[in-house]
Amino acid sequence: MHFKYLSGLNTLRFFAAFFVIISHGNISLNKLGISKPTSLVFFNRGEDAVNFFFTLSGFLITYLLIVEINKTGTISIRQFYLRRIYRIWPLYFLVVLIGFIILGFIYPKIYHHPYFTFSIPEGLAMFILFVPNYAAKNFTVGLLNPLWSIGVEEQFYLFWAPLLKVFKNKLALMIFFFVVLSTLFYILVYSNLFSFQPNWRNFFLTQKFFAMAIGSIFAYILYHHYDRYNRSFFVNPYTQLLVLLVVAVHYLVGFPFSHTLVFNIISSFLYGLLILNVSVISNKLINLEQPFLTYLGVISYGLYMYHMIIDYVLRITYPKLISLNIRNYILIPLYHILLLSGTMVIAGLSYKYFERFFLRLKDNLHNRA
């Protein structure tokens, strides 16, 4: 079934960005020497939130490609890459430019030693060639660290659309095998059975293609088996509630097995169920299509990309507040409030005055297709 709009997903995007932002804020508070509730899972779910982004990305990209296949009989690889370029590249390269100016040129002039642990040409090459995940996991990259996940997604896009085009008549089988192979590969790398060099193992451990592959399963279900899913056990109110509770407990409190690879993989299936259950089923338990949260989801790419810049500004200015002997129970929430609100302002301005120009180009491309 073809849905032109999937409600509630922008809100889920915002929640994922929110957990990434507060987890990085928590790390910064630690570096500033402020006591904080590090044991609280709530403040340490940034990586899990990125896994959700991967699952959602695999779901959305695959769904759009399946729609295109059924509409045109094929996939325009050129238009697919152009759409990704218009959406991802402008903000990505803007943040890369800002990061290299601040940490590559301004920082060394102030502190008289380099920040990066790679040469500027070497670092630029890694970010321009979209392997920031290799850079982030093997070098000091500072405020450019969040870009590692953008690299993973770009690497996925590089082969996913061509793969679907080639196997357009056997999508279910292809998706099944890719889920199995990507999951198996990650398990083998995680277990270090390949004995990769540490730098390459670190790189491969960022490539959670299994999460995107699992997301693609739910895209296939949505398009080809929506009616069956909409009548299935998975949309039962009690099942919906169970999925919500498991995800909520994982993020807010945690399970004893939350850190395990097995749960990491299972969580992608839970995310897939959550995506369908908040967006398309007829008896959804909760309605996440709320105007303000939806707007924050619309600008969530900016929230994700800009928050480390705001975080670095706060790291520089916050010691002045610390010197005033303000209580930690004020300093800690104030930091998160300033980080979140500052990032929202910058992301909102960026979306309105920078990103929307390229999004219009993307939409024009789509309308001509």
Secondary structure, DSSP 8 states (H G I E B T S, - for coil): ---S--TTHHHHHHHHHHHHHHHHHHHHHHHTT----TT-GGGS-HHHHHHHHHHHHHHHHHHHHHHHHHHHSS--HHHHHHHHHHHHHHHHHHHHHHHIIIIIIIHHHHHSS-SSSS-HHHHHHHHHTT-HHHHHHHS--GGGTTHHHHHHHHHHHHHHHHHHHHTGGGHHHHHHHHHHHHHHHHHHHHTT-S---HHHHHHHHH--HHHHHHHHHHHHHHHHHHHHHHTSGGGSHHHHHHHHHHHHHHHHT--TTTTSHHHHHHHHHHHHHHHHHHHT-TT-S-----HHHHHHHHTHHHHHHHHHHHHHHHHHHHHHHHTTT--HHHHHHHHHHHHHHHHHHHHHHHIIIIIHHHHHHHHHHHHH-
